[in-house]
Amino acid sequence: MIRRTGSPSGQGKQLALPFTAPAATAGAIEPISVRIADAIRLTGIRRSKLYELIASGDLETFKIGRCTLVPVASLHALIDRARQGRL
């Protein structure tokens, strides 16, 4: 992207903006944990099935105050186990 700056003489000076960083490092941050509703949306698992997995110990959760959080690493591990048929 090029932005033109005005100058008193009427000639615009071109300034190139630095957008050369890859998208993965340009501000995209993967969360460490997500709320239950986000875990449901991310995995596509029904709410009741997610709570069954939590009760059986197949999915890790923790609480901070009143908020129940699911570690993203636990979601990745759950999907990996399901792919291998160990769930």
C-alpha positions as a LaTeX table, in Angstrom:
\begin{tabular}{lrrr}
\hline
Residue & $x$ (\AA) & $y$ (\AA) & $z$ (\AA) \\
\hline
Met1 & 0.00 & 0.00 & 0.00 \\
Ile2 & 1.26 & 3.43 & $-0.83$ \\
Arg3 & 0.18 & 6.55 & 0.98 \\
Arg4 & 0.70 & 9.94 & $-0.54$ \\
Thr5 & 1.57 & 12.86 & 1.63 \\
Gly6 & 0.82 & 16.38 & 0.65 \\
Ser7 & 3.58 & 18.92 & 0.34 \\
Pro8 & 3.37 & 22.68 & $-0.03$ \\
Ser9 & 4.52 & 22.51 & $-3.66$ \\
Gly10 & 1.59 & 20.25 & $-4.60$ \\
Gln11 & 3.84 & 17.29 & $-5.40$ \\
Gly12 & 2.86 & 14.15 & $-3.48$ \\
Lys13 & 5.62 & 12.09 & $-1.95$ \\
Gln14 & 5.09 & 8.31 & $-1.90$ \\
Leu15 & 5.66 & 6.44 & 1.33 \\
Ala16 & 5.60 & 2.64 & 1.26 \\
Leu17 & 4.04 & 1.11 & 4.36 \\
Pro18 & 5.81 & $-1.96$ & 5.79 \\
Phe19 & 3.37 & $-4.85$ & 5.14 \\
Thr20 & 5.99 & $-7.46$ & 4.34 \\
Ala21 & 5.60 & $-9.48$ & 7.55 \\
Pro22 & 3.87 & $-12.86$ & 7.15 \\
Ala23 & 0.29 & $-13.03$ & 8.39 \\
Ala24 & 1.20 & $-15.53$ & 11.13 \\
Thr25 & 3.55 & $-13.07$ & 12.81 \\
Ala26 & 1.71 & $-9.88$ & 11.97 \\
Gly27 & $-0.45$ & $-9.90$ & 15.08 \\
Ala28 & $-2.18$ & $-13.30$ & 14.83 \\
Ile29 & $-2.03$ & $-14.73$ & 18.34 \\
Glu30 & $-3.30$ & $-18.21$ & 19.14 \\
Pro31 & $-5.11$ & $-18.27$ & 22.48 \\
Ile32 & $-3.88$ & $-20.47$ & 25.32 \\
Ser33 & $-7.41$ & $-21.32$ & 26.43 \\
Val34 & $-10.99$ & $-20.72$ & 25.29 \\
Arg35 & $-14.40$ & $-20.64$ & 26.95 \\
Ile36 & $-16.79$ & $-23.58$ & 26.61 \\
Ala37 & $-18.84$ & $-21.86$ & 23.90 \\
Asp38 & $-15.71$ & $-21.22$ & 21.84 \\
Ala39 & $-14.52$ & $-24.83$ & 22.31 \\
Ile40 & $-17.88$ & $-26.00$ & 20.95 \\
Arg41 & $-17.60$ & $-23.68$ & 17.96 \\
Leu42 & $-13.96$ & $-24.58$ & 17.26 \\
Thr43 & $-14.45$ & $-28.36$ & 17.40 \\
Gly44 & $-18.01$ & $-28.71$ & 16.13 \\
Ile45 & $-18.82$ & $-30.97$ & 19.08 \\
Arg46 & $-22.28$ & $-30.66$ & 20.67 \\
Arg47 & $-22.44$ & $-28.98$ & 24.06 \\
Ser48 & $-23.69$ & $-32.14$ & 25.80 \\
Lys49 & $-20.91$ & $-34.26$ & 24.25 \\
Leu50 & $-18.30$ & $-31.71$ & 25.32 \\
Tyr51 & $-19.55$ & $-31.88$ & 28.91 \\
Glu52 & $-19.45$ & $-35.71$ & 28.71 \\
Leu53 & $-15.79$ & $-35.51$ & 27.62 \\
Ile54 & $-15.06$ & $-33.15$ & 30.51 \\
Ala55 & $-16.81$ & $-35.45$ & 33.03 \\
Ser56 & $-14.91$ & $-38.52$ & 31.75 \\
Gly57 & $-11.56$ & $-36.72$ & 32.00 \\
Asp58 & $-10.92$ & $-36.81$ & 28.24 \\
Leu59 & $-10.94$ & $-33.02$ & 28.09 \\
Glu60 & $-9.14$ & $-30.80$ & 30.57 \\
Thr61 & $-10.75$ & $-27.67$ & 31.98 \\
Phe62 & $-9.93$ & $-25.17$ & 34.68 \\
Lys63 & $-11.73$ & $-22.30$ & 36.34 \\
Ile64 & $-10.69$ & $-18.74$ & 36.93 \\
Gly65 & $-13.38$ & $-17.16$ & 39.05 \\
Arg66 & $-16.69$ & $-18.16$ & 37.52 \\
Cys67 & $-15.25$ & $-18.71$ & 34.04 \\
Thr68 & $-14.60$ & $-22.29$ & 32.87 \\
Leu69 & $-11.76$ & $-22.46$ & 30.36 \\
Val70 & $-10.52$ & $-25.24$ & 28.08 \\
Pro71 & $-6.83$ & $-25.27$ & 27.15 \\
Val72 & $-6.39$ & $-25.17$ & 23.38 \\
Ala73 & $-3.66$ & $-27.84$ & 23.73 \\
Ser74 & $-6.28$ & $-30.12$ & 25.32 \\
Leu75 & $-8.58$ & $-29.58$ & 22.31 \\
His76 & $-5.71$ & $-30.43$ & 19.93 \\
Ala77 & $-4.93$ & $-33.59$ & 21.95 \\
Leu78 & $-8.60$ & $-34.61$ & 21.91 \\
Ile79 & $-8.78$ & $-34.28$ & 18.13 \\
Asp80 & $-5.49$ & $-36.19$ & 17.71 \\
Arg81 & $-6.79$ & $-39.05$ & 19.88 \\
Ala82 & $-10.04$ & $-39.13$ & 17.90 \\
Arg83 & $-8.10$ & $-39.31$ & 14.62 \\
Gln84 & $-6.11$ & $-42.27$ & 15.94 \\
Gly85 & $-9.31$ & $-44.02$ & 17.07 \\
Arg86 & $-8.34$ & $-43.86$ & 20.76 \\
Leu87 & $-11.44$ & $-41.99$ & 21.87 \\
\hline
\end{tabular}
